[in-house]
Amino acid sequence: MTDIDHVAIPATDIGAGVEFYRSRFGAKVLYQDSTWAFLQMGPIKLALVTPTQHPPHVAIRVTAEELEEFAREANKPIDKHRDGTTGLYIHDPFGNAVELICYPES
Amino acid sequence: MTDIDHVAIPATDIGAGVEFYRSRFGAKVLYQDSTWAFLQMGPIKLALVTPTQHPPHVAIRVTAEELEEFAREANKPIDKHRDGTTGLYIHDPFGNAVELICYPES
């Protein structure tokens, strides 16, 4: 459970953000709607998120067992996402949001 | 020039930040001083930075030729780092700092 899966940074105009990272850096668009986008950039994904809709964060891959342990520790429910992944947000000591994400195959 | 190399997030206490990511996620410490730390977390590195010393950012790998082109476009000098890498900071349309980093072998 050490792998960074993706990082999400704020973008107030998702279309303009996608165009910036696509045209300058060749980012590949995996998903895009008006509130966020998911771009493949080499070994990880870059998410562009409307800050009022989704918190900027770093996402770390965990197993289902690790996710359950983090959920118990944080006393928070596990979120189920439409793409089959499950996850949970915690915060580091400095208030940075960290998403723990579990892929179905893990 | 699509690969994310590392991401840097703010940490006001580098030692406490290293301990958090090391103990919970098994991050491997590549470098650490009182102002910043560099942690291997799977495919990329996570930097913890004192915000008054180093700007939080996403770093993207570029070739020497690409770096020179970005420097011309931004009309900024290329920074030489102690580890042999060279780089340049630009900003995306939302003010997020993006470091363009070139490794000697590129």
Backbone of each chain as ProteinMPNN parsed JSONL, in Angstrom:
{"seq_chain_A": "MTDIDHVAIPATDIGAGVEFYRSRFGAKVLYQDSTWAFLQMGPIKLALVTPTQHPPHVAIRVTAEELEEFAREANKPIDKHRDGTTGLYIHDPFGNAVELICYPES", "coords_chain_A": {"N_chain_A": [[0.845, -1.217, 0.0], [1.742, 1.325, -0.991], [1.643, 2.681, -3.271], [1.111, 5.58, -5.168], [-1.836, 6.467, -6.733], [-3.286, 8.44, -8.104], [-3.365, 12.046, -8.497], [-5.147, 14.872, -7.471], [-5.891, 18.074, -8.541], [-6.902, 21.539, -8.164], [-9.201, 23.026, -10.499], [-10.871, 25.532, -12.068], [-12.168, 25.669, -14.437], [-12.958, 23.091, -16.205], [-12.798, 22.237, -18.872], [-10.927, 24.042, -19.988], [-8.739, 23.364, -18.454], [-8.273, 20.675, -19.168], [-7.593, 21.072, -21.848], [-5.219, 22.535, -21.533], [-3.416, 20.671, -20.275], [-3.511, 18.609, -22.103], [-2.745, 19.69, -24.612], [-0.214, 20.817, -24.111], [1.253, 18.814, -22.788], [0.525, 16.337, -23.691], [-1.337, 14.809, -22.307], [-3.61, 12.125, -21.757], [-7.044, 11.866, -22.148], [-9.1, 10.33, -19.895], [-11.545, 10.52, -18.693], [-14.14, 12.935, -18.592], [-16.164, 15.488, -17.358], [-18.355, 18.229, -16.498], [-17.566, 18.842, -13.941], [-15.256, 17.521, -13.209], [-12.17, 16.011, -14.399], [-10.223, 13.267, -15.679], [-7.017, 12.415, -16.263], [-4.597, 10.552, -17.991], [-1.233, 10.499, -17.227], [1.481, 9.329, -17.911], [2.869, 7.281, -15.446], [0.902, 7.68, -13.519], [-2.413, 9.042, -12.798], [-3.744, 12.282, -13.451], [-6.062, 14.213, -11.849], [-8.355, 16.745, -12.556], [-10.138, 18.95, -10.674], [-13.179, 20.563, -9.809], [-13.056, 22.721, -7.229], [-15.184, 23.232, -5.473], [-16.746, 21.047, -5.75], [-15.266, 18.666, -5.578], [-12.681, 17.58, -3.452], [-9.286, 18.653, -3.738], [-6.607, 16.27, -3.776], [-4.342, 13.578, -2.811], [-4.154, 10.294, -3.993], [-3.923, 7.026, -2.746], [-3.217, 3.642, -3.382], [-4.833, 0.91, -1.868], [-5.398, -2.311, -0.313], [-8.446, -4.271, -0.051], [-8.644, -5.174, 2.566], [-6.915, -3.466, 3.931], [-8.243, -1.076, 3.479], [-10.582, -1.447, 4.922], [-9.513, -1.507, 7.479], [-8.481, 1.095, 7.731], [-10.913, 2.452, 7.591], [-12.195, 1.603, 9.914], [-10.424, 2.681, 11.808], [-10.694, 5.426, 11.254], [-13.31, 5.66, 11.728], [-15.293, 5.909, 9.742], [-17.582, 5.547, 6.958], [-17.089, 3.353, 4.113], [-16.763, 4.514, 0.837], [-18.572, 3.728, -2.13], [-17.781, 3.662, -5.489], [-18.887, 4.525, -8.838], [-17.345, 3.265, -10.756], [-16.6, 0.873, -9.709], [-14.557, 0.892, -7.911], [-13.612, 1.287, -4.442], [-13.469, 3.493, -1.628], [-12.04, 5.987, 0.612], [-11.71, 8.996, 2.377], [-9.043, 10.451, 4.147], [-7.124, 12.637, 6.294], [-3.899, 14.111, 6.238], [-1.398, 15.111, 8.72], [-1.347, 17.811, 8.168], [-3.596, 18.671, 7.045], [-3.912, 18.001, 4.403], [-5.855, 16.331, 2.016], [-6.149, 12.844, 1.715], [-6.869, 10.254, -0.352], [-7.832, 6.952, 0.082], [-7.767, 4.297, -2.001], [-9.326, 1.492, -3.413], [-9.026, -0.992, -5.758], [-11.151, -3.24, -7.587], [-9.833, -5.656, -8.231], [-7.856, -5.875, -6.364]], "CA_chain_A": [[0.0, 0.0, 0.0], [2.62, 2.481, -1.074], [1.557, 3.282, -4.602], [0.237, 6.699, -5.492], [-2.677, 6.122, -7.883], [-3.533, 9.678, -8.835], [-3.352, 13.276, -7.712], [-6.215, 15.759, -7.938], [-5.592, 19.484, -8.295], [-8.079, 22.351, -8.475], [-9.363, 23.676, -11.806], [-12.195, 26.173, -12.042], [-12.759, 25.457, -15.764], [-12.429, 21.759, -16.528], [-12.454, 22.191, -20.293], [-9.666, 24.772, -20.194], [-7.676, 22.59, -17.819], [-7.993, 19.52, -20.025], [-6.897, 21.564, -23.039], [-3.859, 22.905, -21.136], [-2.57, 19.494, -20.034], [-3.499, 17.798, -23.308], [-1.979, 20.313, -25.705], [1.19, 21.054, -23.741], [1.971, 17.657, -22.248], [0.062, 15.083, -24.272], [-2.167, 14.031, -21.384], [-4.682, 11.363, -22.414], [-8.282, 12.068, -21.39], [-9.78, 9.085, -19.534], [-12.916, 10.883, -18.334], [-14.323, 14.38, -18.472], [-17.487, 16.118, -17.344], [-18.209, 19.653, -16.168], [-17.067, 19.057, -12.583], [-13.903, 16.996, -13.063], [-11.606, 15.242, -15.504], [-9.22, 12.297, -15.259], [-6.048, 12.402, -17.348], [-3.431, 9.679, -17.805], [0.023, 11.198, -17.476], [2.537, 8.385, -17.597], [2.599, 6.21, -14.483], [-0.279, 7.931, -12.676], [-3.436, 9.891, -13.392], [-3.957, 13.616, -12.898], [-7.46, 14.627, -11.862], [-8.648, 18.176, -12.422], [-11.404, 18.949, -9.94], [-13.787, 21.817, -9.37], [-12.839, 22.62, -5.77], [-16.439, 23.234, -4.717], [-17.409, 19.747, -5.942], [-14.381, 17.56, -5.214], [-11.482, 18.123, -2.803], [-7.947, 18.26, -4.215], [-6.086, 15.22, -2.908], [-3.448, 12.538, -3.32], [-4.813, 9.0, -3.787], [-3.001, 5.906, -2.536], [-3.881, 2.339, -3.532], [-4.816, -0.003, -0.729], [-6.189, -3.521, -0.505], [-9.751, -4.232, 0.612], [-8.434, -5.351, 4.002], [-6.334, -2.224, 4.441], [-9.291, -0.045, 3.453], [-11.471, -1.698, 6.073], [-8.807, -1.115, 8.701], [-8.486, 2.56, 7.78], [-12.284, 2.898, 7.859], [-12.417, 1.388, 11.349], [-9.604, 3.655, 12.538], [-11.253, 6.761, 11.055], [-14.73, 5.575, 12.063], [-16.02, 6.471, 8.604], [-18.018, 4.523, 6.011], [-16.365, 3.208, 2.853], [-17.544, 4.978, -0.312], [-18.552, 2.883, -3.329], [-17.787, 4.5, -6.692], [-19.561, 3.92, -9.997], [-16.42, 2.452, -11.564], [-16.302, -0.384, -9.026], [-13.576, 1.099, -6.847], [-14.119, 1.747, -3.158], [-12.483, 4.415, -1.096], [-12.218, 6.676, 1.882], [-10.809, 10.137, 2.528], [-8.522, 10.835, 5.455], [-6.285, 13.822, 6.178], [-2.589, 14.006, 6.879], [-1.333, 16.046, 9.858], [-1.333, 19.201, 7.71], [-4.888, 18.95, 6.441], [-3.992, 17.539, 3.021], [-6.743, 15.185, 1.852], [-5.548, 11.633, 1.15], [-7.877, 9.242, -0.66], [-7.408, 5.554, 0.043], [-8.596, 3.752, -3.068], [-9.181, 0.053, -3.592], [-9.538, -1.489, -7.045], [-11.823, -4.524, -7.39], [-8.936, -6.813, -8.363], [-6.858, -5.889, -5.284]], "C_chain_A": [[0.865, 1.246, 0.0], [2.376, 3.264, -2.35], [0.605, 4.461, -4.681], [-0.51, 6.335, -6.773], [-2.961, 7.343, -8.748], [-3.413, 10.869, -7.901], [-4.395, 14.196, -8.32], [-5.884, 17.188, -7.546], [-6.771, 20.339, -8.752], [-8.042, 22.966, -9.874], [-10.774, 24.255, -11.834], [-12.903, 26.068, -13.39], [-12.178, 24.155, -16.302], [-12.006, 21.676, -17.994], [-11.124, 22.877, -20.583], [-8.498, 24.012, -19.582], [-7.282, 21.38, -18.653], [-7.19, 19.968, -21.244], [-5.448, 21.926, -22.709], [-2.972, 21.665, -21.022], [-2.496, 18.572, -21.253], [-2.573, 18.408, -24.363], [-0.51, 20.472, -25.347], [1.945, 19.781, -23.4], [1.498, 16.318, -22.805], [-0.731, 14.213, -23.32], [-3.31, 13.363, -22.141], [-5.949, 11.438, -21.555], [-8.974, 10.725, -21.146], [-11.251, 9.344, -19.239], [-12.991, 12.392, -18.234], [-15.793, 14.716, -18.355], [-17.294, 17.558, -16.86], [-17.615, 19.9, -14.784], [-15.669, 18.486, -12.349], [-13.468, 16.247, -14.316], [-10.498, 14.359, -14.955], [-8.283, 12.093, -16.445], [-4.92, 11.429, -17.038], [-2.186, 10.47, -18.15], [1.173, 10.299, -17.05], [2.078, 7.427, -16.518], [1.382, 6.445, -13.602], [-1.283, 8.793, -13.448], [-3.443, 11.247, -12.685], [-5.444, 13.911, -12.987], [-7.509, 16.147, -11.752], [-10.026, 18.255, -11.789], [-11.879, 20.364, -9.646], [-13.776, 21.792, -7.845], [-14.123, 22.614, -4.952], [-17.147, 21.883, -4.798], [-16.581, 18.58, -5.404], [-13.136, 18.142, -4.55], [-10.203, 17.722, -3.542], [-7.34, 17.247, -3.248], [-5.007, 14.396, -3.605], [-4.124, 11.213, -3.015], [-3.783, 7.88, -3.747], [-3.782, 4.598, -2.628], [-3.744, 1.493, -2.279], [-5.597, -1.26, -1.095], [-7.521, -3.364, 0.225], [-9.588, -4.342, 2.134], [-7.858, -4.076, 4.631], [-7.39, -1.117, 4.502], [-10.235, -0.215, 4.642], [-10.816, -1.273, 7.378], [-8.755, 0.416, 8.842], [-9.877, 3.097, 8.121], [-12.629, 2.725, 9.339], [-11.687, 2.455, 12.164], [-10.216, 5.049, 12.459], [-12.724, 6.828, 11.466], [-15.595, 6.238, 10.985], [-16.45, 5.343, 7.676], [-17.135, 4.501, 4.768], [-17.28, 3.643, 1.713], [-17.441, 3.98, -1.46], [-18.704, 3.781, -4.556], [-18.408, 3.74, -7.858], [-18.647, 3.003, -10.802], [-15.998, 1.164, -10.859], [-15.244, -0.253, -7.938], [-14.301, 1.49, -5.564], [-13.049, 2.641, -2.543], [-12.935, 5.138, 0.151], [-11.257, 7.848, 1.888], [-10.35, 10.268, 3.976], [-7.702, 12.112, 5.248], [-4.947, 13.563, 6.837], [-2.495, 15.073, 7.979], [-1.435, 17.52, 9.454], [-2.626, 19.565, 6.99], [-4.983, 18.576, 4.975], [-4.912, 16.32, 2.943], [-6.003, 14.04, 1.173], [-6.691, 10.654, 0.898], [-7.213, 7.868, -0.641], [-8.33, 4.883, -0.954], [-8.275, 2.274, -3.275], [-9.814, -0.359, -4.921], [-10.099, -2.88, -6.838], [-10.873, -5.719, -7.413], [-7.956, -6.916, -7.193], [-7.231, -6.903, -4.216]], "O_chain_A": [[0.743, 2.109, 0.87], [2.854, 4.39, -2.492], [-0.564, 4.356, -4.307], [0.098, 5.947, -7.77], [-2.884, 7.279, -9.975], [-3.365, 10.721, -6.68], [-4.514, 14.289, -9.541], [-5.629, 17.483, -6.379], [-7.546, 19.928, -9.616], [-6.987, 23.371, -10.362], [-11.752, 23.532, -11.642], [-14.099, 26.345, -13.485], [-11.05, 24.121, -16.792], [-10.964, 21.103, -18.309], [-10.297, 22.357, -21.332], [-7.395, 24.016, -20.128], [-6.096, 21.095, -18.824], [-6.218, 19.315, -21.625], [-4.547, 21.659, -23.503], [-1.893, 21.619, -21.612], [-1.523, 17.835, -21.415], [-1.725, 17.719, -24.932], [0.355, 20.279, -26.201], [3.138, 19.67, -23.684], [2.023, 15.272, -22.423], [-0.795, 12.997, -23.504], [-3.901, 13.952, -23.047], [-5.918, 11.109, -20.369], [-9.386, 10.059, -22.096], [-12.103, 8.494, -19.5], [-12.028, 13.049, -17.84], [-16.593, 14.27, -19.177], [-16.165, 18.046, -16.823], [-17.207, 21.019, -14.472], [-14.973, 18.897, -11.42], [-14.282, 15.899, -15.171], [-9.909, 14.649, -13.913], [-8.711, 11.648, -17.509], [-4.347, 11.468, -15.949], [-2.087, 11.044, -19.235], [1.76, 10.475, -15.982], [1.015, 6.819, -16.644], [0.876, 5.502, -12.994], [-1.039, 9.21, -14.58], [-3.183, 11.343, -11.486], [-6.026, 13.867, -14.071], [-6.791, 16.75, -10.954], [-10.982, 17.684, -12.314], [-11.095, 21.241, -9.285], [-14.418, 20.937, -7.234], [-14.156, 22.053, -3.857], [-18.046, 21.605, -4.004], [-17.124, 17.627, -4.846], [-12.585, 19.122, -5.053], [-10.057, 16.563, -3.931], [-7.534, 17.35, -2.037], [-4.792, 14.503, -4.813], [-4.617, 11.013, -1.905], [-2.894, 7.797, -4.595], [-4.855, 4.454, -2.042], [-2.661, 1.381, -1.706], [-6.359, -1.273, -2.061], [-7.7, -2.44, 1.018], [-10.303, -3.686, 2.892], [-8.264, -3.667, 5.719], [-7.429, -0.329, 5.447], [-10.631, 0.76, 5.28], [-11.477, -0.745, 8.273], [-8.958, 0.957, 9.929], [-10.005, 4.079, 8.852], [-13.271, 3.585, 9.941], [-12.249, 3.049, 13.084], [-10.259, 5.773, 13.454], [-13.309, 7.908, 11.543], [-16.5, 7.017, 11.282], [-15.787, 4.309, 7.599], [-16.514, 5.503, 4.416], [-18.426, 3.204, 1.625], [-16.366, 3.447, -1.735], [-19.647, 4.566, -4.644], [-18.455, 2.51, -7.877], [-19.118, 2.072, -11.456], [-15.135, 0.441, -11.356], [-15.05, -1.169, -7.139], [-15.44, 1.957, -5.589], [-11.873, 2.553, -2.896], [-14.034, 4.936, 0.666], [-10.112, 7.716, 1.454], [-11.153, 10.205, 4.907], [-7.608, 12.608, 4.125], [-4.863, 12.885, 7.861], [-3.427, 15.86, 8.147], [-1.594, 18.384, 10.316], [-2.734, 20.639, 6.397], [-6.019, 18.802, 4.35], [-4.761, 15.379, 3.723], [-5.313, 14.244, 0.174], [-7.399, 10.269, 1.828], [-6.173, 7.654, -1.264], [-9.548, 4.895, -0.776], [-7.113, 1.868, -3.307], [-10.992, -0.101, -5.166], [-9.59, -3.633, -6.007], [-11.087, -6.691, -6.689], [-7.29, -7.94, -7.042], [-6.51, -7.054, -3.23]]}, "seq_chain_B": "MTDIDHVAIPATDIGAGVEFYRSRFGAKVLYQDSTWAFLQMGPIKLALVTPTQHPPHVAIRVTAEELEEFAREANKPIDKHRDGTTGLYIHDPFGNAVELICYPES", "coords_chain_B": {"N_chain_B": [[6.664, 13.535, -23.194], [4.852, 13.267, -21.0], [4.853, 12.164, -18.572], [4.18, 12.155, -15.148], [6.396, 13.025, -12.641], [6.807, 13.615, -9.932], [4.909, 14.709, -7.035], [4.342, 17.539, -5.061], [3.405, 18.382, -1.838], [2.084, 20.522, 0.764], [3.694, 20.691, 3.986], [3.992, 21.442, 7.287], [5.632, 20.493, 9.222], [8.238, 18.705, 8.663], [9.421, 16.346, 9.634], [7.298, 15.133, 11.059], [5.552, 14.742, 8.953], [6.953, 12.948, 7.301], [7.017, 10.762, 9.01], [4.284, 10.165, 9.176], [3.587, 9.357, 6.478], [5.398, 7.314, 6.13], [4.952, 5.448, 8.214], [2.237, 4.791, 7.946], [1.86, 4.153, 5.244], [4.103, 2.984, 4.222], [5.975, 4.489, 2.815], [9.087, 5.185, 1.229], [11.96, 6.753, 2.331], [13.716, 9.009, 0.443], [15.101, 11.355, 0.601], [15.67, 13.824, 3.07], [15.386, 16.841, 4.8], [15.229, 19.751, 6.958], [13.488, 21.376, 5.594], [12.276, 20.11, 3.478], [11.138, 16.913, 2.144], [11.619, 13.836, 0.341], [9.829, 11.259, -0.902], [9.582, 7.911, -1.94], [6.815, 6.527, -3.472], [5.61, 4.052, -4.73], [4.98, 4.283, -8.164], [5.676, 6.964, -8.449], [7.207, 9.89, -6.874], [6.57, 11.389, -3.713], [6.75, 14.602, -2.57], [7.249, 16.346, 0.406], [6.784, 19.573, 1.397], [7.918, 22.555, 2.981], [5.815, 25.185, 2.932], [6.612, 27.868, 2.872], [9.141, 27.722, 1.923], [9.314, 26.117, -0.363], [7.332, 25.792, -3.255], [4.204, 24.038, -3.333], [3.539, 21.595, -5.858], [3.051, 19.986, -9.094], [5.153, 17.798, -10.824], [6.452, 17.341, -14.051], [8.049, 15.215, -16.348], [10.379, 16.232, -18.782], [12.193, 16.466, -21.915], [15.551, 17.666, -22.589], [15.43, 19.361, -24.793], [12.718, 19.997, -24.908], [12.491, 21.321, -22.464], [14.058, 23.581, -22.934], [12.496, 24.805, -24.862], [10.143, 25.378, -23.423], [11.264, 27.174, -21.609], [12.027, 29.282, -23.264], [9.481, 30.046, -24.158], [8.288, 30.829, -21.746], [10.003, 32.77, -21.068], [11.968, 32.546, -19.071], [14.778, 31.706, -16.955], [16.523, 28.522, -16.949], [16.594, 26.374, -14.201], [19.326, 24.945, -12.401], [19.791, 22.013, -10.622], [21.14, 20.542, -7.608], [21.276, 17.786, -7.819], [21.76, 17.223, -10.428], [19.642, 17.362, -12.15], [17.641, 19.503, -14.258], [15.409, 22.307, -14.423], [12.22, 24.052, -14.428], [9.705, 26.281, -13.389], [6.309, 26.584, -14.225], [2.957, 27.887, -14.518], [-0.33, 26.542, -14.392], [-3.565, 27.303, -15.94], [-4.977, 27.872, -13.638], [-3.4, 28.667, -11.647], [-1.987, 26.67, -10.416], [1.167, 25.412, -9.582], [3.47, 24.053, -11.851], [6.127, 21.976, -12.261], [8.619, 21.617, -14.653], [10.711, 19.076, -15.335], [13.946, 17.888, -16.045], [15.853, 15.065, -16.515], [19.314, 14.11, -16.39], [19.872, 11.959, -18.148], [17.916, 12.123, -20.032]], "CA_chain_B": [[6.628, 14.481, -22.059], [3.547, 13.141, -20.363], [4.98, 11.449, -17.306], [4.315, 12.839, -13.862], [7.585, 12.543, -11.935], [6.499, 13.684, -8.508], [3.962, 15.733, -6.627], [4.784, 18.143, -3.803], [2.286, 18.907, -1.05], [2.61, 21.274, 1.909], [3.837, 20.072, 5.31], [4.636, 22.447, 8.133], [6.601, 19.788, 10.07], [8.702, 17.669, 7.724], [9.615, 15.093, 10.369], [5.99, 14.533, 11.337], [4.997, 14.311, 7.676], [7.665, 11.731, 6.889], [6.567, 9.685, 9.884], [2.911, 9.823, 8.784], [3.533, 8.614, 5.219], [6.222, 6.127, 6.273], [4.352, 4.447, 9.106], [0.919, 4.345, 7.484], [1.809, 3.697, 3.848], [5.342, 2.35, 3.801], [6.772, 5.349, 1.939], [10.533, 5.032, 1.401], [12.553, 8.094, 2.383], [14.835, 9.205, -0.477], [15.836, 12.545, 1.049], [14.942, 14.553, 4.111], [16.033, 17.849, 5.654], [14.208, 20.439, 7.757], [12.577, 22.17, 4.756], [11.499, 19.253, 2.58], [11.491, 15.492, 2.089], [11.282, 13.202, -0.93], [9.425, 9.902, -0.536], [9.139, 7.052, -3.038], [5.529, 5.89, -3.186], [5.26, 3.322, -5.941], [5.505, 4.741, -9.454], [6.178, 8.344, -8.42], [7.678, 10.365, -5.582], [5.798, 12.413, -3.017], [7.57, 15.554, -1.838], [6.619, 17.153, 1.456], [7.527, 20.835, 1.329], [7.535, 23.694, 3.812], [5.27, 26.072, 1.892], [7.35, 29.134, 2.807], [10.437, 27.469, 1.295], [9.168, 25.472, -1.672], [5.904, 25.784, -3.62], [3.557, 22.784, -3.714], [3.494, 21.534, -7.323], [3.118, 18.715, -9.819], [6.329, 17.84, -11.697], [6.322, 16.553, -15.277], [9.346, 14.99, -17.0], [10.54, 16.71, -20.158], [13.547, 16.32, -22.438], [16.326, 18.915, -22.578], [14.935, 20.223, -25.867], [11.402, 20.501, -24.486], [12.709, 22.286, -21.389], [14.526, 24.835, -23.553], [11.367, 25.442, -25.544], [9.286, 25.964, -22.385], [11.977, 28.326, -21.032], [11.882, 30.382, -24.225], [8.083, 30.474, -24.156], [8.015, 31.511, -20.474], [11.038, 33.8, -20.908], [12.554, 32.339, -17.739], [15.985, 30.882, -16.989], [16.419, 27.129, -16.499], [17.276, 26.153, -12.918], [20.153, 23.741, -12.286], [19.676, 21.471, -9.272], [22.352, 19.856, -7.142], [21.279, 16.361, -8.199], [22.04, 17.067, -11.854], [18.458, 17.659, -12.952], [17.368, 20.897, -14.565], [13.97, 22.476, -14.37], [11.579, 25.343, -14.631], [8.319, 26.299, -12.918], [5.299, 27.387, -14.907], [1.67, 27.752, -13.833], [-1.456, 26.216, -15.259], [-4.498, 28.445, -15.961], [-5.64, 28.051, -12.342], [-2.39, 29.058, -10.664], [-1.24, 25.532, -9.88], [2.549, 25.37, -10.045], [3.88, 22.846, -12.574], [7.566, 21.959, -12.512], [9.102, 20.825, -15.777], [11.987, 18.562, -14.822], [14.713, 17.134, -17.042], [16.913, 14.241, -15.943], [20.496, 14.153, -17.255], [19.871, 10.919, -19.179], [16.836, 12.344, -21.006]], "C_chain_B": [[5.266, 14.464, -21.383], [3.672, 12.646, -18.926], [5.058, 12.387, -16.105], [5.477, 12.194, -13.117], [7.367, 12.531, -10.43], [5.439, 14.736, -8.252], [4.411, 16.237, -5.263], [3.596, 18.771, -3.101], [2.837, 19.564, 0.21], [2.649, 20.462, 3.202], [4.594, 21.056, 6.187], [5.639, 21.816, 9.097], [7.071, 18.576, 9.257], [8.872, 16.324, 8.432], [8.297, 14.382, 10.635], [5.344, 14.021, 10.053], [5.636, 13.023, 7.194], [7.164, 10.55, 7.717], [5.163, 9.219, 9.502], [2.905, 8.933, 7.54], [4.366, 7.326, 5.275], [5.485, 5.045, 7.073], [3.027, 3.925, 8.558], [0.96, 3.677, 6.117], [3.099, 3.056, 3.367], [6.161, 3.17, 2.83], [8.248, 5.194, 2.267], [11.19, 6.412, 1.307], [13.776, 8.167, 1.463], [15.717, 10.36, -0.025], [15.0, 13.225, 2.123], [15.844, 15.604, 4.734], [14.921, 18.623, 6.357], [13.191, 21.196, 6.894], [11.764, 21.337, 3.779], [11.962, 17.813, 2.671], [10.975, 14.922, 0.781], [11.042, 11.728, -0.63], [9.032, 9.111, -1.783], [7.839, 6.386, -2.633], [5.039, 5.205, -4.456], [5.831, 4.008, -7.16], [6.045, 6.164, -9.449], [6.667, 8.677, -7.019], [6.693, 11.395, -5.026], [6.788, 13.309, -2.292], [6.709, 16.236, -0.786], [7.439, 18.43, 1.543], [6.986, 21.844, 2.332], [7.081, 24.8, 2.859], [6.013, 27.409, 1.784], [8.685, 28.967, 2.086], [10.312, 26.955, -0.136], [7.682, 25.462, -2.029], [5.379, 24.366, -3.847], [3.378, 22.769, -5.238], [3.347, 20.104, -7.814], [4.304, 18.828, -10.769], [6.169, 16.858, -12.852], [7.692, 16.439, -15.934], [9.341, 15.528, -18.427], [11.968, 16.409, -20.607], [14.253, 17.67, -22.359], [15.8, 19.883, -23.636], [13.578, 20.823, -25.486], [11.559, 21.569, -23.401], [13.165, 23.63, -21.958], [13.384, 25.568, -24.25], [10.412, 26.088, -24.527], [9.952, 27.21, -21.782], [11.879, 29.529, -21.966], [10.469, 30.947, -24.171], [7.762, 31.288, -22.895], [8.97, 32.675, -20.242], [11.638, 33.756, -19.498], [13.812, 31.493, -17.866], [15.702, 29.46, -16.499], [17.222, 26.98, -15.206], [18.11, 24.88, -12.976], [20.13, 23.273, -10.835], [20.934, 20.684, -8.915], [22.438, 18.401, -7.592], [21.489, 16.153, -9.696], [20.834, 17.3, -12.747], [18.394, 19.158, -13.24], [15.86, 21.071, -14.613], [13.528, 23.911, -14.479], [10.163, 25.235, -14.063], [7.457, 27.145, -13.852], [4.012, 27.244, -14.083], [0.599, 27.379, -14.829], [-2.474, 27.366, -15.173], [-5.139, 28.754, -14.61], [-4.65, 28.409, -11.237], [-1.665, 27.905, -10.018], [0.177, 25.542, -10.452], [2.838, 24.018, -10.686], [5.381, 22.946, -12.794], [7.845, 21.085, -13.725], [10.491, 20.376, -15.377], [12.646, 17.676, -15.883], [15.835, 16.375, -16.338], [18.091, 14.192, -16.91], [20.452, 13.148, -18.397], [18.833, 11.177, -20.261], [17.379, 12.937, -22.313]], "O_chain_B": [[4.617, 15.497, -21.217], [2.713, 12.703, -18.157], [5.893, 13.291, -16.056], [5.537, 10.972, -12.979], [7.699, 11.563, -9.746], [5.113, 15.544, -9.122], [4.815, 15.449, -4.407], [2.872, 19.582, -3.677], [3.921, 19.214, 0.676], [1.759, 19.656, 3.474], [5.712, 21.456, 5.861], [6.418, 22.532, 9.727], [6.383, 17.558, 9.18], [8.507, 15.283, 7.886], [8.192, 13.168, 10.457], [4.669, 12.991, 10.059], [4.947, 12.112, 6.733], [6.917, 9.469, 7.182], [4.882, 8.021, 9.503], [2.285, 7.87, 7.546], [4.08, 6.366, 4.56], [5.409, 3.888, 6.659], [2.728, 2.739, 8.693], [0.195, 2.75, 5.851], [3.182, 2.628, 2.216], [6.969, 2.612, 2.086], [8.623, 5.084, 3.434], [10.999, 7.139, 0.333], [14.762, 7.463, 1.685], [16.929, 10.348, -0.238], [13.771, 13.198, 2.079], [16.957, 15.289, 5.155], [13.772, 18.182, 6.347], [12.147, 21.614, 7.395], [10.712, 21.764, 3.304], [13.034, 17.522, 3.203], [10.029, 15.44, 0.187], [11.94, 11.029, -0.161], [8.238, 9.588, -2.595], [7.759, 5.754, -1.58], [4.168, 5.715, -5.161], [7.028, 4.292, -7.209], [6.796, 6.54, -10.349], [6.561, 7.867, -6.098], [6.075, 12.159, -5.767], [7.583, 12.828, -1.484], [5.582, 16.649, -1.059], [8.653, 18.378, 1.74], [5.776, 21.979, 2.516], [7.879, 25.298, 2.064], [6.038, 28.015, 0.712], [9.298, 29.955, 1.681], [11.104, 27.313, -1.008], [6.853, 25.15, -1.174], [6.053, 23.567, -4.496], [3.099, 23.805, -5.84], [3.498, 19.146, -7.056], [4.453, 19.842, -11.45], [5.8, 15.7, -12.656], [8.411, 17.43, -16.067], [8.397, 15.296, -19.182], [12.843, 16.131, -19.786], [13.622, 18.693, -22.092], [15.733, 21.089, -23.398], [13.326, 22.007, -25.714], [10.862, 22.584, -23.407], [12.71, 24.686, -21.517], [13.316, 26.797, -24.228], [9.933, 27.202, -24.738], [9.271, 28.19, -21.48], [11.675, 30.657, -21.517], [10.275, 32.162, -24.141], [7.062, 32.299, -22.958], [8.77, 33.474, -19.327], [11.792, 34.78, -18.833], [13.915, 30.661, -18.768], [14.766, 29.229, -15.734], [18.376, 27.402, -15.125], [17.677, 23.866, -13.522], [20.416, 24.05, -9.925], [21.68, 20.229, -9.782], [23.529, 17.848, -7.73], [21.405, 15.024, -10.18], [20.975, 17.423, -13.964], [19.016, 19.967, -12.551], [15.121, 20.108, -14.817], [14.327, 24.839, -14.603], [9.5, 24.213, -14.237], [7.819, 28.262, -14.219], [3.997, 26.551, -13.066], [0.611, 27.837, -15.971], [-2.265, 28.308, -14.409], [-5.779, 29.794, -14.456], [-4.999, 28.452, -10.057], [-0.811, 28.119, -9.157], [0.362, 25.667, -11.663], [2.496, 22.971, -10.136], [5.859, 23.883, -13.433], [7.367, 19.954, -13.812], [11.36, 21.206, -15.108], [12.001, 16.843, -16.52], [16.663, 16.972, -15.65], [17.892, 14.228, -18.124], [20.935, 13.434, -19.493], [18.858, 10.523, -21.304], [16.612, 13.187, -23.243]]}, "name": "protein", "num_of_chains": 2, "seq": "MTDIDHVAIPATDIGAGVEFYRSRFGAKVLYQDSTWAFLQMGPIKLALVTPTQHPPHVAIRVTAEELEEFAREANKPIDKHRDGTTGLYIHDPFGNAVELICYPESMTDIDHVAIPATDIGAGVEFYRSRFGAKVLYQDSTWAFLQMGPIKLALVTPTQHPPHVAIRVTAEELEEFAREANKPIDKHRDGTTGLYIHDPFGNAVELICYPES"}
